[in-house]
Amino acid sequence: MPTVDDAAIDLGHHGDTEATPGLIDLAVNVRAGAPPAWLANRLVASLTELAAYPKAEPARAAIAARHGRPPAEVLLTAGAAEAFVLLARVLRPRRAVVVHPQFTEPEAALRAAGHAVDRLILTGDFRLDPARVPEDADLVVVGNPTNPTSVLHPAATLAALARPGRVLVVDEAFADTVPGEPESLAGRRHLPGLVVVRSLTKTWGLAGLRIGYLLAAPALVDQFAAAQPLWAVSTPALVAAEACASPVAIETADGYARELAADREYLLARLAELPAVTVAGAPASSFVLVRLAGGDRVREGLRGHGYAVRRGDTFPGLGAEWLRIAVRDRATTDGFVAALREVLAA
Ligand SMILES: Cc1ncc(COP(=O)(O)O)c(C=O)c1O
């Protein structure tokens, strides 16, 4: 397995530092704008309950029902990011393998907890051949769909990685950006060692609230829960989790995902007008990864035109010629593509 250990990569870099005020943000993969009014109203109403300590049970039951699992298989977390820290603190892997390019926090959390990490770097269309995952890996971390490649791995490919004696972590932070979530493993209760990590911050515009969860067998959930600080998830965040698990919310999210797919096709069609730009793989989520010569210069030029896009070179396996672009509405895409055209011509 080709592994890379490039200490020069800043695993702590995230798109939010690129989306500086005044720029149109195509660097952060959170749905643009505020959470919908019905959700915001529930959050506002929860403020009257702030004197009491948070009670996770209703949200836990709602999330469990949403995925067809018992509550004992759910742990609410302060965003998916907290789940990665809990995993890293609890697990004692002999060989941890992180499939890259992917969101860097799982690896950063593992390293911060003192674990060595092997990187399995995907190239080309960024699809995973399960045979490339070393048999002796007792912890495997993979994203689906993957940030930043936007690749959606078939559920069967990922399920084939599960086995007794191995913890398989599937980061499904963007699963709800795919209509119907056909490749999600969230409901697969009996796959050995499976931990599915989910986020509610992207689709619902709740990055500042910090809410996510993990799904796993009760014994694993208990271990992660024991490592979690008391009352780690606030009352408004729990209210959000409960609200976002309702059938109406799931239908709404699915509608968002369908709109997103149309907006993504539009972005891809507009990018196809620019011969200098190559789109990676078959994008399936709320962002696309592109390759173009002089990526750094182009990214700076775009900032001069008022647009922030995410640099690619802080993802293991990518370099400065890669940029990640969030899918936005058509008017924003048109403005962005016009700016990109000018920067490329300059
Ligand atoms: C793939 C992926 N997983 C998890 C997260 C963290 O999400 P949260 O805001 O729920 O902590 C992010 C945030 O960018 C992400 O891109």
The ligand as an ORCA input file, in Angstrom:
! r2SCAN-3c Opt
* xyz 0 1
  C     -16.404     15.175      5.738
  C     -16.649     15.939      6.991
  N     -16.926     15.268      8.103
  C     -17.175     15.910      9.258
  C     -17.119     17.285      9.331
  C     -17.382     17.948     10.631
  O     -18.715     18.278     10.727
  P     -19.337     18.924     12.019
  O     -19.607     20.361     11.722
  O     -20.586     18.159     12.270
  O     -18.361     18.754     13.134
  C     -16.819     18.024      8.196
  C     -16.749     19.495      8.260
  O     -16.324     20.144      7.344
  C     -16.577     17.331      7.002
  O     -16.268     17.980      5.884
*
